[in-house]
Amino acid sequence: MEKEGKNALEVGKEKKEKDKEGAEEESRGALSRACDIRIRKEIAMADYKIKDIKLAEQGKRQLEWAEMHMPTLMMVKKELEASKPLKGVKIAMMLHITKETGVLVRTMRSAGADISLVAGNPLSTQDDIAAALAAEGIRVYAWKGQDGSAYYENMKTALKLKPDIIMDDGADMHAMVHQDYPDLKVIGGTEETTTGIVRLKAMEEEKVLRYPVMAVNNAYTKYLFDNRYGSGQSGLDGIIRATNIMVSGKVGVVAGYGWVGRGIAMRLHGLGARIIVTEVNPFKALEAVMDGFEVKKMDEAAPEGDIFVTATGDINVITYEHMLKMKDGAILANIGHFDVEIDVRTLKKKIKSGRELRNQLNEYALPGGRKIYLLSDGRLVNLGAAEGHPSEVMDMSFANQALAAVHIAKNKGKLQNKVLQIPLETDERIARLKLQSMDIKIDELTKEQKEYMGQWRYGT
Ligand SMILES: NC(=O)c1ccc[n+]([C@@H]2O[C@H](COP(=O)([O-])OP(=O)(O)OC[C@H]3O[C@@H](n4cnc5c(N)ncnc54)[C@H](O)[C@@H]3O)[C@@H](O)[C@H]2O)c1
């Protein structure tokens, strides 16, 4: 009896659970069908060229995670959502398509902008993010691993839509507008990175710059944090994901001791590497020495290094001749904007038998039998082998991008065709919002202090 009774109870419980599971399954199915229909409806309205739209749900979860870690940009978004200062403004964005860029795209759209998005680099696109944005109706033309011709074709597709504002990272799109689209009327642009600023300044000097460009890279809330701490962490993340090597005890050679190089040197050192810096600028070289690092010429550093990281924005900083001097097992990575810092072209011409040993890690056997290992094909390792900078740091960079676009739209026709600083009050506001999001309060100058700091009469 007892057994029977127990069985009856168990049977009842099992049935209830089965019914519940069935109902849950049905509701999950309905939810996913509804989701599919919603995605199909949304994408029917947008044009896009991406890897796989089915990655959209995964991408949306990533965007949710990024939004949680980008409080400054979310505060800016809330404000722009209400005032819609970019209503009807067409923006062509050429940025690394990461989850953080996704949050910027959503912000720009909330501000009323009409956006098309292409990849800032052939290797840096996160396909799930591209899918999520396409599913939200954004025109996205990008996929990870696209070749050089697709990179330029996609850019042309975005330019054919006649954008008012160009938001660029590295100035390839700005350069294309100036070279191939003489009649395109652009009201202004923004530029995300050091290399792009260098190119745009050269255009300004040649007096060929046709529209004002806001130098997002040069805002304090960008380069002091993104270039240094962002690159320091994400660069190491890329190197470790691609190799899984122990950094401690290794010799790290960092080429360039600018903002990015400093971040890389600091984090490599923090993980226990001995650092050699190579530089061409005497002040930066001195700074590296005073920070406690060795400074050498690349010729001398080449035989000593285990991990090489270029961060200069310059060309052929590591040449094939340097590679011939390297130790067996040396690892080469670049974090500068373009894939020209390590002379990969000559390496590939000379050594045809390179092979992919791990994801983003290629092995090249040098004459004499020594092997060297190239990460992400010499493209920026933090975006090729990892996910780019953490959201917390892109939070400030992209708050600058958003407010720079608004500044251009609001001042249409009033700005000079130059590379322009982000207004100091905007930069400072972003820093204050970031501090606020971290619940950090700082002192304010008293009236007496303000007067004291603005006078010259009181001394000793
Ligand atoms: N991967 C990323 O996420 C990321 C982020 C920010 C910047 N960047 C890029 O990184 C690069 C460096 O940016 P930065 O802000 O540090 O610039 P920076 O101007 O502050 O520093 C570059 C340094 O390289 C040095 N240098 C130039 N040629 C050299 C050579 N031949 N050998 C040794 N040193 C040399 C310069 O003297 C300078 O100190 C740029 O290409 C920039 O666009 C990439």
Ligand as a Chemical Component Dictionary entry (heavy atoms), coordinates in Angstrom:
data_LIG
# 
_chem_comp.id                   LIG 
_chem_comp.type                 NON-POLYMER 
_chem_comp.pdbx_formal_charge   0 
_chem_comp.three_letter_code    LIG 
# 
loop_
_chem_comp_atom.comp_id 
_chem_comp_atom.atom_id 
_chem_comp_atom.alt_atom_id 
_chem_comp_atom.type_symbol 
_chem_comp_atom.charge 
_chem_comp_atom.model_Cartn_x 
_chem_comp_atom.model_Cartn_y 
_chem_comp_atom.model_Cartn_z 
_chem_comp_atom.pdbx_ordinal 
LIG N1  N1  N 0  44.875 49.022 -30.589 1  
LIG C1  C1  C 0  44.201 49.976 -29.998 2  
LIG O1  O1  O 0  43.154 49.741 -29.421 3  
LIG C2  C2  C 0  44.750 51.371 -30.011 4  
LIG C3  C3  C 0  44.266 52.319 -29.084 5  
LIG C4  C4  C 0  44.824 53.610 -29.115 6  
LIG C5  C5  C 0  45.795 53.922 -30.049 7  
LIG N2  N2  N 1  46.201 52.963 -30.941 8  
LIG C6  C6  C 0  47.251 53.229 -31.939 9  
LIG O2  O2  O 0  48.503 52.951 -31.308 10 
LIG C7  C7  C 0  49.534 53.724 -31.906 11 
LIG C8  C8  C 0  50.265 54.532 -30.826 12 
LIG O3  O3  O 0  49.350 55.444 -30.226 13 
LIG P1  P1  P 0  49.804 56.406 -29.028 14 
LIG O4  O4  O 0  48.564 57.124 -28.613 15 
LIG O5  O5  O -1 50.588 55.660 -28.027 16 
LIG O6  O6  O 0  50.756 57.406 -29.827 17 
LIG P2  P2  P 0  51.948 58.306 -29.241 18 
LIG O7  O7  O 0  52.229 59.316 -30.252 19 
LIG O8  O8  O 0  51.603 58.741 -27.840 20 
LIG O9  O9  O 0  53.174 57.280 -29.129 21 
LIG C9  C9  C 0  53.864 56.732 -30.197 22 
LIG C10 C10 C 0  55.333 56.641 -29.768 23 
LIG O10 O10 O 0  56.053 55.870 -30.725 24 
LIG C11 C11 C 0  57.305 56.459 -30.897 25 
LIG N3  N3  N 0  57.881 56.031 -32.172 26 
LIG C12 C12 C 0  57.593 56.465 -33.425 27 
LIG N4  N4  N 0  58.354 55.816 -34.346 28 
LIG C13 C13 C 0  59.121 54.949 -33.634 29 
LIG C14 C14 C 0  60.099 53.989 -34.017 30 
LIG N5  N5  N 0  60.452 53.814 -35.290 31 
LIG N6  N6  N 0  60.689 53.259 -33.043 32 
LIG C15 C15 C 0  60.371 53.439 -31.732 33 
LIG N7  N7  N 0  59.461 54.331 -31.329 34 
LIG C16 C16 C 0  58.822 55.076 -32.259 35 
LIG C17 C17 C 0  57.051 57.959 -30.811 36 
LIG O11 O11 O 0  58.219 58.681 -30.482 37 
LIG C18 C18 C 0  56.017 58.012 -29.694 38 
LIG O12 O12 O 0  56.602 58.186 -28.414 39 
LIG C19 C19 C 0  48.830 54.578 -32.959 40 
LIG O13 O13 O 0  48.874 53.912 -34.187 41 
LIG C20 C20 C 0  47.401 54.624 -32.452 42 
LIG O14 O14 O 0  46.495 54.946 -33.462 43 
LIG C21 C21 C 0  45.716 51.710 -30.930 44 
# 
loop_
_chem_comp_bond.comp_id 
_chem_comp_bond.atom_id_1 
_chem_comp_bond.atom_id_2 
_chem_comp_bond.value_order 
_chem_comp_bond.pdbx_ordinal 
LIG N1  C1  SING 1  
LIG C1  O1  DOUB 2  
LIG C1  C2  SING 3  
LIG C2  C3  SING 4  
LIG C2  C21 DOUB 5  
LIG C3  C4  DOUB 6  
LIG C4  C5  SING 7  
LIG C5  N2  DOUB 8  
LIG N2  C6  SING 9  
LIG N2  C21 SING 10 
LIG C6  O2  SING 11 
LIG C6  C20 SING 12 
LIG O2  C7  SING 13 
LIG C7  C8  SING 14 
LIG C7  C19 SING 15 
LIG C8  O3  SING 16 
LIG O3  P1  SING 17 
LIG P1  O4  DOUB 18 
LIG P1  O5  SING 19 
LIG P1  O6  SING 20 
LIG O6  P2  SING 21 
LIG P2  O7  DOUB 22 
LIG P2  O8  SING 23 
LIG P2  O9  SING 24 
LIG O9  C9  SING 25 
LIG C9  C10 SING 26 
LIG C10 O10 SING 27 
LIG C10 C18 SING 28 
LIG O10 C11 SING 29 
LIG C11 N3  SING 30 
LIG C11 C17 SING 31 
LIG N3  C12 SING 32 
LIG N3  C16 SING 33 
LIG C12 N4  DOUB 34 
LIG N4  C13 SING 35 
LIG C13 C14 SING 36 
LIG C13 C16 DOUB 37 
LIG C14 N5  SING 38 
LIG C14 N6  DOUB 39 
LIG N6  C15 SING 40 
LIG C15 N7  DOUB 41 
LIG N7  C16 SING 42 
LIG C17 O11 SING 43 
LIG C17 C18 SING 44 
LIG C18 O12 SING 45 
LIG C19 O13 SING 46 
LIG C19 C20 SING 47 
LIG C20 O14 SING 48 
# 
